[in-house]
Amino acid sequence: MRFNVVSILFMLGAAIGVNAACRDGDDFCGDCNGTSCKVAGINYDCAAGTSCVGNGGGDGAYCGSTTGYLQGPYNCPVKT
């Protein structure tokens, strides 16, 4: 098999684009980014009664959704 620059770039792009599986049975997951949950580079609102601000929250904290919809709402780590 002959490799060229295009195939190498494709393989690198595929490897970088693969995310680890979400935990706790979440369909989609991301990290807290300020007051919202950042998933695939887009900020989504936290679900009612949850927040990314407070003890256990903060930038980089895990947040996820079990709704099956990418748009959320996302369960953030701090219960309000």
C-alpha positions as CSV (number, residue, x, y, z in Angstrom):
1,M,0.0,0.0,0.0
2,R,1.3,3.4,-0.9
3,F,0.9,6.3,1.5
4,N,0.8,9.9,0.4
5,V,0.4,13.2,2.2
6,V,-3.4,13.2,1.8
7,S,-3.9,9.8,3.3
8,I,-1.6,10.6,6.3
9,L,-3.6,13.9,6.9
10,F,-6.9,12.0,6.7
11,M,-5.7,9.4,9.2
12,L,-4.5,12.1,11.6
13,G,-7.8,14.0,11.2
14,A,-9.8,10.9,12.0
15,A,-7.8,10.1,15.1
16,I,-8.1,13.6,16.4
17,G,-11.8,13.8,15.7
18,V,-12.7,10.7,17.8
19,N,-13.9,11.5,21.3
20,A,-13.8,9.3,24.3
21,A,-17.1,7.7,25.3
22,C,-19.3,9.7,27.7
23,R,-19.7,8.5,31.3
24,D,-22.8,7.8,33.4
25,G,-24.8,6.7,30.3
26,D,-24.8,10.2,28.8
27,D,-25.6,10.4,25.1
28,F,-23.5,13.6,24.6
29,C,-20.9,15.2,26.9
30,G,-18.6,18.1,27.2
31,D,-16.8,20.4,29.6
32,C,-18.0,23.4,31.6
33,N,-17.0,26.7,29.9
34,G,-17.8,29.6,32.1
35,T,-21.6,29.3,32.8
36,S,-22.4,26.8,30.0
37,C,-21.5,23.3,28.8
38,K,-19.2,23.3,25.7
39,V,-19.8,20.3,23.4
40,A,-18.1,19.9,20.0
41,G,-17.0,23.6,20.2
42,I,-20.5,25.0,20.9
43,N,-21.8,26.3,24.2
44,Y,-25.1,24.9,25.4
45,D,-27.2,25.9,28.5
46,C,-27.1,23.9,31.7
47,A,-30.4,22.1,32.6
48,A,-32.7,23.7,35.1
49,G,-31.4,23.2,38.6
50,T,-27.8,22.7,37.5
51,S,-24.9,25.1,36.9
52,C,-21.2,25.2,36.0
53,V,-20.5,27.9,38.7
54,G,-19.8,26.9,42.2
55,N,-18.1,24.1,44.2
56,G,-17.4,21.2,41.9
57,G,-17.9,23.2,38.8
58,G,-15.6,25.5,36.9
59,D,-13.9,25.4,33.5
60,G,-13.2,21.9,32.4
61,A,-15.7,20.2,34.7
62,Y,-17.7,17.3,33.1
63,C,-21.3,17.9,31.9
64,G,-23.5,15.6,29.9
65,S,-27.0,15.0,28.5
66,T,-29.2,11.9,28.4
67,T,-31.9,13.4,26.3
68,G,-30.5,12.1,23.0
69,Y,-30.4,15.6,21.6
70,L,-27.2,17.4,21.0
71,Q,-28.9,20.7,21.9
72,G,-29.3,19.4,25.5
73,P,-30.2,20.4,28.1
74,Y,-27.0,19.4,29.8
75,N,-26.7,18.3,33.4
76,C,-23.9,20.4,34.9
77,P,-22.0,19.4,38.0
78,V,-23.3,22.0,40.5
79,K,-26.9,21.5,41.8
80,T,-28.7,24.8,42.4
